[in-house]
Structure formats: C-alpha cells, structure tokens
Amino acid sequence: MRMLSVRLDDEESAALQTVCAQTGMTKTEVVKAGIMNMAKQQVKRKSAYELAEQMGLVGCFEGPADLAEKAGEYAKERIREKHHPH
C-alpha cells in the first residue's frame, strides 16, 4: 500500500472535516472515495463519436459514406473538376 501526503488549505480542510462528520467516514476513506469517483467519471466519458452517435448525428448528413476516410481524395477530385471541367 502506498502512502500519500496532501496539503489542504483551510477551506479544503473544513470541507473534508464536514464530509467526515456527515458520513462517518475517516479522512482516508473520504479521499479514497473521491479518487475512485473521479476515476469512474473519467472512464465513463464518451468520445466525440459516441456522443454524436447517441445524439443521432452519425449518418444524418448527405454525402459519401467514406468521406472521413477519403476526404483528401474527394477534395482533390473537386479541385480538378473546378479547374478542368468536363
């Protein structure tokens, strides 16, 4: 088990004491719980793609299905068409 020393200002120390008094947890338990809660929040964060998919944005626009993969090719094609029309 690792040991951690933390410096708290007066406000943080008072908040820790309040949480301990309200929950009956020790300072160590409160700090450990806080760390685990933050770690879980980080894991639960969704990627931009996941959020867009959840919001129904993925696939809702018109255009080539492979645009993200071949954006450069499509851009070159459009430039060629603009400068050398058929």
Stockholm file with secondary structure:
# STOCKHOLM 1.0

chainA/1-86         MRMLSVRLDDEESAALQTVCAQTGMTKTEVVKAGIMNMAKQQVKRKSAYELAEQMGLVGCFEGPADLAEKAGEYAKERIREKHHPH
#=GR chainA/1-86 SS CCCCCCCCCHHHHHHHHHHHHHHCCCHHHHHHHHHHHHHHHHHHCCCHHHHHHHTTCTTCSCSCTTTTTSHHHHHHHHHHHHHSCC
#=GC SS_cons        CCCCCCCCCHHHHHHHHHHHHHHCCCHHHHHHHHHHHHHHHHHHCCCHHHHHHHTTCTTCSCSCTTTTTSHHHHHHHHHHHHHSCC
//
